[in-house]
Amino acid sequence: MPLSLLTDANAAARLVGLLDSAMDGIISVDDSQRVVMYNRAAEKMFGWTGSEVQGKPLDLLIPERYRGGHNQQVRRFGATGTTSRRMGDNTVLYALRKDGTEFPIDASISQLQTPEGKLYTVILRDVTERVRAREELASFAAESAGVREQEKSRIARELHDELAQSLTALKMDTIWMRDHVGDEEATAQEKISEMLSMLDAAVASVRRIAADLRPLVLDDLGFVPAIEWVAQNFTQRTGIPCELQVDESLELEEPFATGVFRIVQESLVNVGKHARATKVEVEVKASGDDLLLRVQDDGIGFRPNAPRKPQSLGLVGLRERAMLMRGDVKVESAPGTGTVIEARIPVWKRPA
């Protein structure tokens, strides 16, 4: 592994030994992004020997679809003058082995100005096992969420079909009693009227609880009617107008239909609790392979980066629901400017 940038032979030998003892892959490229240093960990990771990659373009180690973007990022990094930074901005990066297989990596990049030109050094780690464990955990969480929704659906159906119907039958019997009790029994008539009021309240509560657990309209009529229902229900409860823009042709399979519905529902609950808004806009539409969901209010706003209040799980819940569907949620807000919640869910694209 020639180190032309180092003039002291002993220092070069010590550096070679240090690099080769590192557990992480270390690759240095010159300003034209050709490999000038490549340690043993990188050899094991990529399958190429040092002599095979020496002087070759770094593109040899990058999947073709990422090469253009990587070159631009390195040039931008070089122009910033920043000494070092993590690569990927919290997204998973992928590298390319000699046999053509791709694998996920964590990487950081640094730059050093030398008499021979600028030198970029990338330190990278194979995170295949970490990504696999994360995906398995996400799959388990998604399955658990699906089981919970099925249980909610069962309980909601029983509340609606069994308890609500029994209360309705009881109400009819109470009406029969009222009609057959003489008018002279004023005390009994008053008591029966109180019973009827309580039964009306009980039936309404049962139906509301059942709808909160699992709106049957989602199962019976589909995604779009369910979104329309939750918007109308929000306005009825809060008095806040909700303008809904949704593509009537949207058809979502599970778990996406339930997941997106819950994000809309929880976003509107947050607006009703905290925003002090006078209007809300909800937009649901297709955007390429993704479903784009946007909830905007004109309320008091807040600082998204401020410490979370105890017991306040609203935004956390939204992000977790999106993550279960391999999507993401962005929140834009500031005091006095309202809040925009935007979720992007890869509904029509399955992960490889």
C-alpha beads as a LAMMPS data file, in Angstrom:
LAMMPS data file: protein, C-alpha beads

352 atoms
351 bonds

1 atom types
1 bond types

-500.0 500.0 xlo xhi
-500.0 500.0 ylo yhi
-500.0 500.0 zlo zhi

Masses

1 110.0

Atoms # bond

1 1 1 0.000 0.000 0.000
2 1 1 2.075 2.974 -1.152
3 1 1 1.842 6.130 0.904
4 1 1 3.346 8.717 -1.372
5 1 1 2.059 11.512 0.817
6 1 1 4.328 10.424 3.660
7 1 1 8.047 11.059 3.310
8 1 1 9.304 9.341 6.459
9 1 1 9.576 5.564 5.849
10 1 1 9.308 4.632 9.537
11 1 1 6.293 6.861 10.023
12 1 1 4.722 5.329 6.938
13 1 1 5.283 1.803 8.247
14 1 1 3.815 2.703 11.624
15 1 1 0.773 4.266 9.974
16 1 1 0.276 1.219 7.743
17 1 1 0.387 -1.026 10.811
18 1 1 -2.052 1.219 12.652
19 1 1 -4.507 1.297 9.755
20 1 1 -4.303 -2.455 9.214
21 1 1 -5.014 -3.125 12.913
22 1 1 -8.229 -1.094 12.808
23 1 1 -11.510 -3.008 12.954
24 1 1 -13.261 -0.494 10.700
25 1 1 -12.628 -0.138 6.997
26 1 1 -10.488 2.914 6.175
27 1 1 -10.233 4.230 2.624
28 1 1 -8.497 7.396 1.469
29 1 1 -8.976 8.971 -1.944
30 1 1 -7.359 11.918 -3.653
31 1 1 -9.128 14.969 -5.036
32 1 1 -10.134 13.007 -8.161
33 1 1 -11.624 10.315 -5.864
34 1 1 -9.112 7.626 -6.729
35 1 1 -8.058 5.237 -3.971
36 1 1 -4.649 5.938 -2.384
37 1 1 -5.047 4.029 0.932
38 1 1 -7.064 0.922 1.720
39 1 1 -6.644 -1.099 4.918
40 1 1 -7.087 -4.816 5.657
41 1 1 -10.513 -4.373 7.226
42 1 1 -11.661 -2.810 3.953
43 1 1 -10.201 -5.791 2.063
44 1 1 -12.272 -8.195 4.177
45 1 1 -15.337 -6.010 3.866
46 1 1 -15.287 -5.479 0.087
47 1 1 -13.447 -8.572 -1.173
48 1 1 -10.957 -6.492 -3.203
49 1 1 -7.271 -6.537 -2.280
50 1 1 -5.360 -3.318 -1.806
51 1 1 -3.414 -3.829 -5.025
52 1 1 -6.655 -4.344 -6.982
53 1 1 -8.189 -1.015 -5.920
54 1 1 -5.033 1.102 -5.699
55 1 1 -5.453 4.074 -8.030
56 1 1 -8.968 2.965 -9.069
57 1 1 -12.028 5.253 -8.825
58 1 1 -13.956 5.005 -5.560
59 1 1 -17.038 4.270 -7.712
60 1 1 -15.770 0.674 -7.775
61 1 1 -17.051 0.336 -4.188
62 1 1 -20.347 2.219 -4.591
63 1 1 -23.618 0.873 -6.079
64 1 1 -24.194 2.444 -9.481
65 1 1 -27.413 4.241 -8.484
66 1 1 -25.568 6.155 -5.731
67 1 1 -22.394 7.149 -7.600
68 1 1 -23.526 10.500 -8.980
69 1 1 -24.993 11.611 -5.678
70 1 1 -21.898 10.511 -3.760
71 1 1 -19.545 12.453 -6.019
72 1 1 -21.630 15.606 -5.581
73 1 1 -21.722 15.183 -1.803
74 1 1 -17.946 14.806 -1.602
75 1 1 -17.426 17.943 -3.688
76 1 1 -19.848 19.886 -1.491
77 1 1 -18.101 18.582 1.604
78 1 1 -14.731 19.650 0.207
79 1 1 -16.047 23.152 -0.437
80 1 1 -17.336 23.585 3.125
81 1 1 -13.909 23.314 4.709
82 1 1 -15.404 21.193 7.527
83 1 1 -12.797 18.829 8.944
84 1 1 -15.046 15.803 9.329
85 1 1 -18.677 14.741 9.514
86 1 1 -20.927 11.698 9.502
87 1 1 -22.146 10.624 6.080
88 1 1 -25.748 9.855 5.219
89 1 1 -27.646 12.292 7.475
90 1 1 -29.065 9.426 9.582
91 1 1 -30.051 7.376 6.527
92 1 1 -28.605 3.963 5.720
93 1 1 -25.807 4.040 3.151
94 1 1 -24.940 1.100 0.906
95 1 1 -21.614 -0.130 -0.442
96 1 1 -20.738 -2.674 -3.167
97 1 1 -18.666 -5.842 -2.714
98 1 1 -16.459 -7.393 -5.378
99 1 1 -19.064 -10.106 -5.985
100 1 1 -21.714 -7.465 -6.778
101 1 1 -23.681 -7.720 -3.546
102 1 1 -24.660 -4.598 -1.645
103 1 1 -24.420 -4.131 2.111
104 1 1 -25.390 -1.315 4.534
105 1 1 -22.712 0.804 6.167
106 1 1 -22.183 3.580 8.671
107 1 1 -19.546 6.023 7.466
108 1 1 -17.807 9.255 8.350
109 1 1 -15.623 11.374 6.109
110 1 1 -12.726 13.742 6.818
111 1 1 -10.559 15.918 4.613
112 1 1 -6.945 16.991 4.870
113 1 1 -5.046 19.445 2.715
114 1 1 -1.584 18.080 1.824
115 1 1 1.228 19.373 -0.400
116 1 1 0.117 16.840 -3.039
117 1 1 -3.532 17.947 -2.882
118 1 1 -6.624 17.296 -0.838
119 1 1 -7.014 13.872 0.750
120 1 1 -10.448 12.476 1.734
121 1 1 -10.591 9.616 4.233
122 1 1 -13.691 7.526 4.848
123 1 1 -14.053 5.299 7.911
124 1 1 -16.838 2.770 7.448
125 1 1 -18.432 -0.133 9.269
126 1 1 -20.569 -2.991 7.961
127 1 1 -23.922 -2.716 9.784
128 1 1 -25.706 -5.608 8.060
129 1 1 -26.567 -7.321 11.345
130 1 1 -27.756 -4.083 12.932
131 1 1 -30.026 -3.301 9.969
132 1 1 -31.342 -6.870 9.914
133 1 1 -32.123 -6.711 13.641
134 1 1 -33.822 -3.335 13.181
135 1 1 -35.950 -4.697 10.325
136 1 1 -36.889 -7.776 12.348
137 1 1 -37.861 -5.546 15.275
138 1 1 -39.895 -3.315 12.942
139 1 1 -41.640 -6.363 11.479
140 1 1 -42.421 -7.657 14.960
141 1 1 -43.745 -4.243 16.006
142 1 1 -45.885 -4.053 12.871
143 1 1 -47.308 -7.521 13.536
144 1 1 -47.998 -6.560 17.158
145 1 1 -49.755 -3.387 16.002
146 1 1 -51.816 -5.472 13.600
147 1 1 -52.831 -7.850 16.398
148 1 1 -53.835 -4.887 18.580
149 1 1 -55.944 -3.446 15.774
150 1 1 -57.647 -6.812 15.254
151 1 1 -58.436 -6.985 18.960
152 1 1 -59.751 -3.425 18.920
153 1 1 -61.900 -4.330 15.928
154 1 1 -63.315 -7.360 17.740
155 1 1 -64.107 -5.369 20.897
156 1 1 -65.610 -2.500 18.891
157 1 1 -67.790 -4.932 16.955
158 1 1 -69.006 -6.564 20.163
159 1 1 -69.716 -3.194 21.758
160 1 1 -71.635 -2.078 18.701
161 1 1 -73.468 -5.307 17.926
162 1 1 -74.026 -6.707 21.418
163 1 1 -73.973 -4.066 24.115
164 1 1 -75.446 -1.196 22.078
165 1 1 -78.234 -3.426 20.770
166 1 1 -78.981 -4.727 24.266
167 1 1 -79.192 -1.171 25.580
168 1 1 -81.489 -0.261 22.701
169 1 1 -83.754 -3.216 23.518
170 1 1 -83.763 -2.181 27.161
171 1 1 -84.765 1.315 26.107
172 1 1 -87.685 -0.076 24.117
173 1 1 -88.846 -2.050 27.167
174 1 1 -88.561 1.076 29.296
175 1 1 -90.686 3.003 26.787
176 1 1 -93.274 0.191 27.023
177 1 1 -93.294 0.567 30.797
178 1 1 -93.769 4.326 30.512
179 1 1 -96.686 3.879 28.138
180 1 1 -98.392 1.341 30.442
181 1 1 -97.924 3.168 33.704
182 1 1 -100.887 5.343 34.487
183 1 1 -100.553 9.104 34.398
184 1 1 -101.521 9.163 38.037
185 1 1 -98.188 7.452 38.883
186 1 1 -96.245 10.716 38.574
187 1 1 -93.251 9.445 40.560
188 1 1 -92.919 6.341 38.392
189 1 1 -93.233 8.390 35.204
190 1 1 -90.476 10.728 36.368
191 1 1 -88.220 7.803 37.235
192 1 1 -88.828 6.170 33.864
193 1 1 -87.955 9.434 32.081
194 1 1 -84.676 9.550 33.992
195 1 1 -83.997 5.944 33.021
196 1 1 -84.615 6.738 29.347
197 1 1 -82.191 9.682 29.497
198 1 1 -79.547 7.466 31.087
199 1 1 -80.082 4.786 28.449
200 1 1 -79.739 7.347 25.644
201 1 1 -76.454 8.565 27.168
202 1 1 -75.227 4.976 27.618
203 1 1 -75.981 4.038 24.002
204 1 1 -74.203 7.171 22.749
205 1 1 -71.178 6.439 24.976
206 1 1 -70.952 2.833 23.810
207 1 1 -71.071 3.879 20.171
208 1 1 -68.475 6.600 20.732
209 1 1 -66.125 4.204 22.551
210 1 1 -66.578 1.600 19.811
211 1 1 -65.820 4.192 17.136
212 1 1 -62.707 5.355 18.997
213 1 1 -61.485 1.775 19.330
214 1 1 -62.052 0.957 15.686
215 1 1 -64.428 2.872 13.405
216 1 1 -66.440 0.157 11.678
217 1 1 -66.729 2.383 8.618
218 1 1 -63.049 1.576 7.931
219 1 1 -63.855 -2.134 7.672
220 1 1 -67.287 -1.801 6.105
221 1 1 -66.851 1.037 3.583
222 1 1 -63.087 1.491 3.144
223 1 1 -60.319 4.029 3.595
224 1 1 -61.723 7.209 1.990
225 1 1 -65.122 7.101 3.772
226 1 1 -63.256 6.475 7.039
227 1 1 -61.102 9.586 6.534
228 1 1 -64.232 11.594 5.705
229 1 1 -65.883 10.257 8.865
230 1 1 -62.961 11.178 11.143
231 1 1 -62.859 14.726 9.699
232 1 1 -66.607 15.191 10.200
233 1 1 -66.432 13.707 13.689
234 1 1 -63.581 16.085 14.595
235 1 1 -65.652 19.104 13.539
236 1 1 -68.711 17.849 15.440
237 1 1 -66.712 17.396 18.646
238 1 1 -64.599 20.553 18.538
239 1 1 -66.544 22.990 16.349
240 1 1 -63.364 23.580 14.311
241 1 1 -63.945 23.475 10.515
242 1 1 -61.892 20.759 8.814
243 1 1 -61.289 21.071 5.081
244 1 1 -60.584 17.668 3.570
245 1 1 -58.817 17.046 0.254
246 1 1 -58.584 13.340 -0.508
247 1 1 -58.296 11.408 -3.735
248 1 1 -61.586 9.494 -3.970
249 1 1 -59.902 6.722 -5.961
250 1 1 -57.412 5.834 -3.208
251 1 1 -57.568 2.216 -2.121
252 1 1 -55.168 1.076 0.592
253 1 1 -54.446 -2.418 1.799
254 1 1 -53.701 -3.292 5.391
255 1 1 -51.748 -2.339 7.413
256 1 1 -51.569 0.953 5.491
257 1 1 -55.290 1.788 5.630
258 1 1 -55.385 1.500 9.412
259 1 1 -51.971 3.112 9.907
260 1 1 -52.725 6.190 7.797
261 1 1 -56.203 6.492 9.320
262 1 1 -54.668 6.480 12.814
263 1 1 -52.135 9.164 11.873
264 1 1 -54.961 11.416 10.632
265 1 1 -57.042 10.652 13.719
266 1 1 -54.212 11.304 16.200
267 1 1 -53.129 14.471 14.371
268 1 1 -56.640 15.876 14.680
269 1 1 -56.804 14.852 18.343
270 1 1 -53.593 16.836 18.937
271 1 1 -55.101 19.849 17.161
272 1 1 -58.236 19.657 19.282
273 1 1 -56.243 19.390 22.522
274 1 1 -53.431 21.869 22.004
275 1 1 -53.633 24.052 18.895
276 1 1 -56.469 26.509 19.675
277 1 1 -57.016 26.554 15.926
278 1 1 -59.878 28.125 13.988
279 1 1 -59.497 25.820 10.983
280 1 1 -57.698 22.664 9.888
281 1 1 -56.782 21.342 6.452
282 1 1 -56.226 17.649 5.764
283 1 1 -54.785 16.448 2.458
284 1 1 -54.287 12.822 1.436
285 1 1 -52.932 12.021 -2.017
286 1 1 -50.667 9.726 -3.992
287 1 1 -47.146 10.971 -4.695
288 1 1 -45.233 8.495 -6.844
289 1 1 -44.856 5.269 -4.874
290 1 1 -45.718 7.100 -1.655
291 1 1 -48.856 8.286 0.054
292 1 1 -48.533 11.909 1.152
293 1 1 -50.539 12.987 4.188
294 1 1 -50.628 16.607 5.326
295 1 1 -52.457 18.086 8.330
296 1 1 -52.180 21.870 8.768
297 1 1 -53.769 24.115 11.387
298 1 1 -53.682 27.861 12.046
299 1 1 -53.272 27.487 15.799
300 1 1 -50.788 28.822 18.329
301 1 1 -47.937 26.577 17.158
302 1 1 -45.025 25.375 19.279
303 1 1 -41.289 24.688 19.167
304 1 1 -40.801 21.133 17.821
305 1 1 -37.316 20.904 19.355
306 1 1 -38.455 21.993 22.812
307 1 1 -38.286 19.357 25.591
308 1 1 -41.303 17.075 25.497
309 1 1 -43.790 17.570 28.309
310 1 1 -44.303 14.584 30.644
311 1 1 -47.068 12.251 29.454
312 1 1 -47.128 14.048 26.073
313 1 1 -46.800 11.299 23.462
314 1 1 -48.689 12.781 20.509
315 1 1 -45.829 13.388 18.063
316 1 1 -43.952 10.331 19.297
317 1 1 -46.974 8.177 18.487
318 1 1 -47.256 9.664 14.990
319 1 1 -43.592 8.957 14.232
320 1 1 -43.827 5.413 15.573
321 1 1 -46.870 4.662 13.423
322 1 1 -45.079 6.010 10.344
323 1 1 -41.930 4.003 11.151
324 1 1 -43.981 0.794 11.395
325 1 1 -44.937 1.403 7.752
326 1 1 -41.329 2.372 6.866
327 1 1 -42.385 5.977 6.392
328 1 1 -41.466 9.217 8.096
329 1 1 -43.161 12.234 9.657
330 1 1 -41.992 15.845 9.480
331 1 1 -43.334 18.569 11.764
332 1 1 -43.038 22.272 10.976
333 1 1 -44.188 24.744 13.592
334 1 1 -43.257 27.862 15.534
335 1 1 -45.095 29.890 18.163
336 1 1 -47.891 31.879 16.516
337 1 1 -47.559 30.280 13.056
338 1 1 -49.662 27.125 13.326
339 1 1 -48.432 23.600 12.686
340 1 1 -47.919 21.410 9.620
341 1 1 -47.607 17.638 10.011
342 1 1 -46.503 15.829 6.872
343 1 1 -46.208 12.059 6.615
344 1 1 -44.806 10.172 3.645
345 1 1 -45.592 6.447 3.551
346 1 1 -44.191 4.052 0.886
347 1 1 -47.564 2.421 0.305
348 1 1 -47.052 1.066 -3.210
349 1 1 -43.382 0.144 -2.898
350 1 1 -42.267 -2.887 -0.943
351 1 1 -38.783 -2.976 0.574
352 1 1 -36.370 -5.340 -1.125

Bonds

1 1 1 2
2 1 2 3
3 1 3 4
4 1 4 5
5 1 5 6
6 1 6 7
7 1 7 8
8 1 8 9
9 1 9 10
10 1 10 11
11 1 11 12
12 1 12 13
13 1 13 14
14 1 14 15
15 1 15 16
16 1 16 17
17 1 17 18
18 1 18 19
19 1 19 20
20 1 20 21
21 1 21 22
22 1 22 23
23 1 23 24
24 1 24 25
25 1 25 26
26 1 26 27
27 1 27 28
28 1 28 29
29 1 29 30
30 1 30 31
31 1 31 32
32 1 32 33
33 1 33 34
34 1 34 35
35 1 35 36
36 1 36 37
37 1 37 38
38 1 38 39
39 1 39 40
40 1 40 41
41 1 41 42
42 1 42 43
43 1 43 44
44 1 44 45
45 1 45 46
46 1 46 47
47 1 47 48
48 1 48 49
49 1 49 50
50 1 50 51
51 1 51 52
52 1 52 53
53 1 53 54
54 1 54 55
55 1 55 56
56 1 56 57
57 1 57 58
58 1 58 59
59 1 59 60
60 1 60 61
61 1 61 62
62 1 62 63
63 1 63 64
64 1 64 65
65 1 65 66
66 1 66 67
67 1 67 68
68 1 68 69
69 1 69 70
70 1 70 71
71 1 71 72
72 1 72 73
73 1 73 74
74 1 74 75
75 1 75 76
76 1 76 77
77 1 77 78
78 1 78 79
79 1 79 80
80 1 80 81
81 1 81 82
82 1 82 83
83 1 83 84
84 1 84 85
85 1 85 86
86 1 86 87
87 1 87 88
88 1 88 89
89 1 89 90
90 1 90 91
91 1 91 92
92 1 92 93
93 1 93 94
94 1 94 95
95 1 95 96
96 1 96 97
97 1 97 98
98 1 98 99
99 1 99 100
100 1 100 101
101 1 101 102
102 1 102 103
103 1 103 104
104 1 104 105
105 1 105 106
106 1 106 107
107 1 107 108
108 1 108 109
109 1 109 110
110 1 110 111
111 1 111 112
112 1 112 113
113 1 113 114
114 1 114 115
115 1 115 116
116 1 116 117
117 1 117 118
118 1 118 119
119 1 119 120
120 1 120 121
121 1 121 122
122 1 122 123
123 1 123 124
124 1 124 125
125 1 125 126
126 1 126 127
127 1 127 128
128 1 128 129
129 1 129 130
130 1 130 131
131 1 131 132
132 1 132 133
133 1 133 134
134 1 134 135
135 1 135 136
136 1 136 137
137 1 137 138
138 1 138 139
139 1 139 140
140 1 140 141
141 1 141 142
142 1 142 143
143 1 143 144
144 1 144 145
145 1 145 146
146 1 146 147
147 1 147 148
148 1 148 149
149 1 149 150
150 1 150 151
151 1 151 152
152 1 152 153
153 1 153 154
154 1 154 155
155 1 155 156
156 1 156 157
157 1 157 158
158 1 158 159
159 1 159 160
160 1 160 161
161 1 161 162
162 1 162 163
163 1 163 164
164 1 164 165
165 1 165 166
166 1 166 167
167 1 167 168
168 1 168 169
169 1 169 170
170 1 170 171
171 1 171 172
172 1 172 173
173 1 173 174
174 1 174 175
175 1 175 176
176 1 176 177
177 1 177 178
178 1 178 179
179 1 179 180
180 1 180 181
181 1 181 182
182 1 182 183
183 1 183 184
184 1 184 185
185 1 185 186
186 1 186 187
187 1 187 188
188 1 188 189
189 1 189 190
190 1 190 191
191 1 191 192
192 1 192 193
193 1 193 194
194 1 194 195
195 1 195 196
196 1 196 197
197 1 197 198
198 1 198 199
199 1 199 200
200 1 200 201
201 1 201 202
202 1 202 203
203 1 203 204
204 1 204 205
205 1 205 206
206 1 206 207
207 1 207 208
208 1 208 209
209 1 209 210
210 1 210 211
211 1 211 212
212 1 212 213
213 1 213 214
214 1 214 215
215 1 215 216
216 1 216 217
217 1 217 218
218 1 218 219
219 1 219 220
220 1 220 221
221 1 221 222
222 1 222 223
223 1 223 224
224 1 224 225
225 1 225 226
226 1 226 227
227 1 227 228
228 1 228 229
229 1 229 230
230 1 230 231
231 1 231 232
232 1 232 233
233 1 233 234
234 1 234 235
235 1 235 236
236 1 236 237
237 1 237 238
238 1 238 239
239 1 239 240
240 1 240 241
241 1 241 242
242 1 242 243
243 1 243 244
244 1 244 245
245 1 245 246
246 1 246 247
247 1 247 248
248 1 248 249
249 1 249 250
250 1 250 251
251 1 251 252
252 1 252 253
253 1 253 254
254 1 254 255
255 1 255 256
256 1 256 257
257 1 257 258
258 1 258 259
259 1 259 260
260 1 260 261
261 1 261 262
262 1 262 263
263 1 263 264
264 1 264 265
265 1 265 266
266 1 266 267
267 1 267 268
268 1 268 269
269 1 269 270
270 1 270 271
271 1 271 272
272 1 272 273
273 1 273 274
274 1 274 275
275 1 275 276
276 1 276 277
277 1 277 278
278 1 278 279
279 1 279 280
280 1 280 281
281 1 281 282
282 1 282 283
283 1 283 284
284 1 284 285
285 1 285 286
286 1 286 287
287 1 287 288
288 1 288 289
289 1 289 290
290 1 290 291
291 1 291 292
292 1 292 293
293 1 293 294
294 1 294 295
295 1 295 296
296 1 296 297
297 1 297 298
298 1 298 299
299 1 299 300
300 1 300 301
301 1 301 302
302 1 302 303
303 1 303 304
304 1 304 305
305 1 305 306
306 1 306 307
307 1 307 308
308 1 308 309
309 1 309 310
310 1 310 311
311 1 311 312
312 1 312 313
313 1 313 314
314 1 314 315
315 1 315 316
316 1 316 317
317 1 317 318
318 1 318 319
319 1 319 320
320 1 320 321
321 1 321 322
322 1 322 323
323 1 323 324
324 1 324 325
325 1 325 326
326 1 326 327
327 1 327 328
328 1 328 329
329 1 329 330
330 1 330 331
331 1 331 332
332 1 332 333
333 1 333 334
334 1 334 335
335 1 335 336
336 1 336 337
337 1 337 338
338 1 338 339
339 1 339 340
340 1 340 341
341 1 341 342
342 1 342 343
343 1 343 344
344 1 344 345
345 1 345 346
346 1 346 347
347 1 347 348
348 1 348 349
349 1 349 350
350 1 350 351
351 1 351 352
